Amino acid sequence: MPALLLLLLSHLAVAAPIQVDLWHAYRGEEAAAIDALVDEWNATHADVQVDALAIPYAGFFSKLEAAAPRGNGPDLFIAAHERIGAWRQAGLVRPFPDGEDARDYHPATVAALTYDDDLVGLPLAYKCLALFLNRALLDRPPTTTDELVELLPGLTGDQRFGLAYVFTDPYMHAPWMHGFGGGVFADDGRVDLARAGNAESMAFVLDLQDRGLLPEEPTSALITDLFNQGRAAMVISGPWFLGEISPDIDFFVAPLPTVSQTGRPASPYLTVDGAFVSAFAEHPDEAMQVARFLAGPDAARRRALEGRQAVASLTAAADPEVAADPILAAFRRQLDAAIPMPSVPEMQATWEPLARALRRVTRHAMTPEAAVEGAQLEYEILTRPPPPPADPRPYLAVVGLALAGVMAWFLPRAWRARREIARFAHAYAYVGPAALAMALLVVVPFVVGAAVSLFAHRDGTFTFVGLANFLDILLARDWPISSPLSFWFTLGVTVLWTVSNVALHVTIGVALAMLLREPWLKLRGIYRVLLILPWAVPNYITALIWKGMFHRQFGAINGFLEWVGIGAVSWFSSFTTAFAANLATNTWLGFPFMMVVTLGALQSIPRDLEQAADVDGATGWQRFRHVTLPLLRPALLPAVILGSVWTFNMFNIIYLVSGGEPDGATEILISDAYRWAFTRGHFYGYASAYAVLIFFVLLGYSRLMNR
């Protein structure tokens, strides 16, 4: 019997299928097509089963890069190719074998997935920008920029536009940049943002904006609304826009026009969705088999027809049913003029400088020539070499001595109090879970973050640099103190932001509470509920609503200002107005808290005291200042401290309303730390040093207020 059982278990072990974990960020029709292909594979391959998991795009790359090296990531993943340089340097992906048959894929897609002569992934589909046109407004696309500029005035007016796109986004601007002979990299491979073609392309966009031919302060949501409402004849966007177009709109897609001044086509960046095998895959050979299946001509045909993907397979693209799709055919024509997105790590550091340059030009803060020169300077600072490695032994010695000192202080006291501890063991048992949760959720992350601040992160590796990050920040080694990218400038803005907000929160909150306690006020209960609503609504929703209200062209606030004859304000083009927009939004969110605290405290103040002061001849202001306010202070002080900490770290409002505009001048420390970590090249150590400094600033403030 034991032998039979052993034989049975061994048979089950052999028969157990291999599981290949697949991650992707597709949604809608694309996700459905991938799921159908996975089901087909699983039905025909009992020995290798695929488990597909859709990850939200916003967190896809961070989860992948964090999970894969720790053995928690996928065997196979589908992603855009632009990060393969960093992935190869970090050892995150496994290249396909030499001699892999890639003849069926469009050469441009193969080139995009090749790094250091290695084919890093198999191309599935490609995405690039093209021109979407409303057939009811325009029946043929412009073929040159001269023709485009000639068409636009007749299609523009009364909040209608001939052309709409997010022209402040470097990715959206890239077709004009390349069409005017510009680009990111010089012929020698060096990053050169100050090229003449880059400045000329920005001048072209500025001319369109100044003539009122483009919507102001464009966002992707605004562009979608304009096109779906029939108020935009043409939109520059990519295949993802297909899922956002209303079924009522009769549209078609065409390649972007040729730039008349240079004769070059407007060349968008080409991004290729590839199937990549993780270097940490448990079953790499099986993962490659699945990748070949997904990228093959039969699967590509299904992805094209069911998922509306512009597929890389030449065989699938030539299929009569696929070739008959006018949208896929238009993107196929645009592919010939597209430029593969550079996948080298340096590319990631160019996006923010170029975005700043575009915004400076379009709000007339700089000439195009000065803007691209400033972008090049910012890029050079962002890509500066990391601080030199430091010897960790002195730091370890300090940490060891500190721990020894803490233990020397704690253990004798714990020993002397052992009987007292045993006596109240049940009480410690009650608070134990909460203490453990605090340790795991607060103390451990803080210690880890503080430790990261002693390292420099480059290309997926951490190097111990000691206090170099703190010295760079505090001594303003990279940026002048007056620069918005300087820690000291941002600290000043953060302090101004906190003081202004808390002052308004307390003033408005106390004033409303004093009013709402008066017995002569009718419907007080209803007013209290209504005034608490701004606090009850999630702050990111409120921020987005106020962001729309402050829009230069379509915002309700500017609509009111124009109605009363004041004129519209470009709220995010100057520090004063952008700061005021942020302040108004956060004041709306913050005063209800202070009002509720004050209302509660007022319940404990006897009216007899105020009436006695009234009999003594005190005015209303004197009664409030000398009687009510001193009795409110014990309740208001903790609320002010708490409100100050909340406001000091109010990331959502800054990020969603002003976005730090102009030029990062309205960033606060917490939002600036975020940008150092995630949008300026993954300076995790530098950002962690910011976080540690924020902690000590707030710690000092709290201790000062508690005196």
Secondary structure, 3 states (H helix, E strand, C coil): CHHHHHHHHHHHHHHCCEEEEEEECCCHHHHHHHHHHHHHHHHHCCCEEEEEEECCHHHHHHHHHHHHHHCCCCCEEEEEHHHHHHHHHCCCEECCCCCCCCCCECHHHHHHCEECCEECEEEEEEECCEEEEECCCCCCCCCEHHHHHHHHHHHCCCCCEEEECCCCCHHHHHHHHHHCCCCCECCCCCECCCCHHHHHHHHHHHHHHHCCCCCCCCCHHHHHHHHHCCCEEEEEECHHHHHHCCCCCCEEEECCCECCCCCCECCCEEEEEEEEEECCCCCHHHHHHHHHHHHCHHHHHHHHHHHCCCECEHHHHCCHHHHCCHHHHHHHHHHCCCEECCCCHHHHHHHHHHHHHHHHHHCCCCCHHHHHHHHHHHHHHHCCCCCCCCCCHHHHHHHHHHHHHHHHHHHHHHHHCHHHHHHCHHHHHHHHHHHHHHHHHHHHHHHHHHHHCCEEEECCEEEECCCHHHHHHHCCCCCCCCCCCCHHHHHHHHHHHHHHHHHHHHHHHHHHHHHHCCCCCCCHHHHHHHHHHHHHCCHHHHHHHHHHHCCCCCCHHHHHHHHCCCCCCCCCCCHHHHHHHHHHHHHHHHHHHHHHHHHHHHCCCCHHHHHHHHHCCCCHHHHHHHHHHHHHHHHHHHHHHHHHHHHHCCHHHHHHHHCCCCCCCCCCHHHHHHHHHHCCCCCHHHHHHHHHHHHHHHHHHHHHHCC
